Amino acid sequence: MDQYSGSTAGGDRHRGGYCHGKSQEDFGKMNRKQLLILLVLVVVVGAAGLVVYQRNQSSWQGGGREGDSRKLLGELPVNDVAAILIQRGTNQLDLVRIDNRWRVKQRDDYPANFSEISSFLLKAADLKAAQTEEIGPSQLGRYQLLPPGPETNTAVRVELRGQDGKPIKSLLLGKSHMRKAAGRASPMGEMEEDEGWPDGRYVMVGGQVKTVALVSDPLSNLEPKPEQWLNKDFFKVEKIRSIAVTYPAATNSWKASRETESASEWKLAEAKPAEQLDPAKTSGFAYALSSPSFNDVLPADTKPEQVGLNHPTTLTLETFDDFTYSLKIGQRTNDNLPVVLAVTAQIPKERTPGKEEKDEDKARLDKEFKEKQKKLEDKLTQEQGYGKRIYLVSSWTLDALLKERHQLLLEKKEEPAGEEKPAASPTKQAEDLMEPAVEPK
């Protein structure tokens, strides 16, 4: 028995060794096959990458010669630039520095976006040509570098001026250079050419009409659109306690408030027995106008009746810091609402000590009070500065608050009507009317 068992075990080992050797051989074949596939994929991907690279290179070269490392505008003294003129066709934008602050002339000297201006000036100072090409005057239209005017194929002129109003440097911006993606199959099976995206621009420095440079930045924000260059800083409402909307038609007006800063429940003022606010419609009230913006400012001489501000809707927000924001809102134009802002605040001058306040806590609490007081005073000063102009605010910024009273109420669910009982049959009615029989005594 033992001998037989040993023989069987030996046979199993023999078969196991054979199977193991065979799997090793199959595994080796599989690895070689996978390696071959991997090598083919590497070659294909590498070839595709080379084609894309050559296509991009050819799109940049296009017959021109490679640019050098010299700066197009030379050593530009950015700190001496006091005005920037941007002109396209008959439209012109003037960004001017007044009292060391940049402003937009076409918006009655409203503050400009300093970040955008400084970013452009630093970019202009370091602008280099990736490629240059010699051309004649007859080829300017091809690159959209004709002098600015009402004609087609004209350039955008950018002029940097000093404090004396004289030009320091000027630049003509022409056609954008488009980088095209690989073609894609259309539903009809044909290859479609993608228009691509701008990755550069043809420019010409000063009056050098013989040389066009291709730079690796599309400079797409350099347009004479005043609204795009405004400083969009605006007021911010924090810690809202109450919201009220007063419409010209009084029946649509309403006011809602909450008891604490952390409360999520809003209560309707002077609510009728059947009136209850819908929590889904008031859930965003706590953060209303926490970070609003505006699209544009109207001319300083705009009259209220021109934009419906002679009969406005008034939105009033009160905060737990005792700030009051009053927004007078005029007639909607497209997707914008004209808004006039007024901000007031009751900032305490002195701190009221606690009943059981310790002497060692007094200095710390006094310091915290002074810091908060200074912060609130600075906030009030800044936000009161926005009360001098009429702003165009996107309607979606205010739509959640500009609801009529009935639109904020919880909708009543109508109870399903009860099922009607079937009418009694004539026989049943007769039985009900019959007197009960008198049993014999």
Secondary structure, 3 states (H helix, E strand, C coil): CHHHHHHHHHHHHHHHHHHHHHHHHHHHHHHHHHHHHHHHHHHHHHHHHHHHHHHHHHHHHCCCEECCCCECCCCCCHHHCCEEEEEECCEEEEEEEECCEEEEHHHCCEEECHHHHHHHHHHHHCCECCEEEECCHHHCHHHCCECCCCCCCECEEEEEECCCCCEEEEEEEEEEEEECCCCEECCCCCEECCCCEEEEEEEEECCCCCEEEEECCCCCCCCCCHHHHECCCCCCCCCEEEEEEECCCHHHCEEEECCCCCCCCCEECCCCCCCCECHHHHCCHHHCCCCCCCCEECCCCCCHHHCCCCCCEEEEEEECCCEEEEEEECCCECCEEEEEEEEEECCCCCCCCCCCCCHHHHHHHHHHHHHHHHHHHHHHHHHHHHHHCCEEEEHHHHCCCCCCHHHHECCCCCCCCCCCCCCCCHHHHHHHHCCCCCCCC
